[in-house]
Amino acid sequence: MKSCGSMLGLGGLRLPPAGILLLLPFLPPLLLPAAPAPHRASYKPVIVVHGLFDSSYSFRHLLEYINETHAGTVVTVLDLFDGRESLRPLWEQVQGFGEAVAPIMAKAPEGVHLICYSQGGLVCRALLSVMDEHNVDSFISLSSPQMGQYGDTDYLKWLFPTSMRSNLYRICYSPWGQEFSICNYWHDPHHDDLYLNASSFLALINGERDHPNATAWRKNFLRVGRLVLIGGPDDGVITPWQSSFFGFYDANETVLEMEEQAVYLRDSFGLKTLLARGAIVRCPMAGISHTAWHSNRTLYETCIEPWLS
């Protein structure tokens, strides 16, 4: 008489397929084929907007880092308003960049991330204000003069060689001056009335001057999932460097932090609301110069990578 083991086919006898099916519930788990690993959801697309005098080539290191840590991410470094074209008025640039990002957003129902460097951070903030249906998850503002610029930098000396910061308002706060992008966010703390009346860009997106779209722009801006602010004391270009965190000079050139700014206290475009819901991340980093923010690996791993979901 055959043993039970032989009858069950465990002693070398072959069982018919039906017998195999009957035995499956009793076989040890190790004998069963491993279940396929669940498919990881893909990363959200990343859109990169460059700064003054930049081009897409400047971001080759950042692109490499994203590809290494978030393989498969679709990254678009927008190649618009390169070089000297970056001096075009910022509203013109907002129009052009808006036309470029809209189809990317439309193809990404789960949302997108914006990484916007220097002057590009202001372009992106304006986009968040004027785009009614944007779906930006993280807006990463990389060393951007969010509250404006007031400093004698190499850029300024090259553009306006006969002017210093103390008298540049005479140029920037004129209709002719507002045709240059840098004048669109020139913020002279000693001529605040002129700034408020003449600024055709920064004073508007900050909600510092009344305009008919203020309520709609604030509502649009608050659609953003997270605002990541990056900057540092060794930047050398953004002046004051705290402008990257919505800090700025008062009339005595004492820096007031974001929470002390009138635009925050009035919540004129949504900063106070974003902070209250825990949607603002501040990431200060020392030892990084202005042109190195998008190529510094430590900065990327600390301040950018965690937010590229």
Buried (B, 14 or more C-beta within 10 A) or exposed (E): EEEEEEEBBEEEEEBEEEEEEEBEEEEEEEEEEEEEEEEEEEBBBBBBBBBBBBBBEBBEBBBEBBEEBBEEBBBBBBEBBBEEBBBBBBBEBBEBBBEBBEEBBEEBEEBBBBBBBBBBBBBBBBBBBBBEEBBBBBBBBBBBBBBBBBBEBEBBEEBBEEBEBEEBBEBBBEEEBBBBBBBBBBBBBBBBEBBBEBBBBBBBBBBBBEEEEBEEBBEBBBBBBBBBBBBBEEBBBBBBBBBBBBBBBEEEEEBBEBEBBEBBEEBBBBBBBBBEEEBBBBBBBEEBEBBBBBBBEEBBEEBBBEBBB
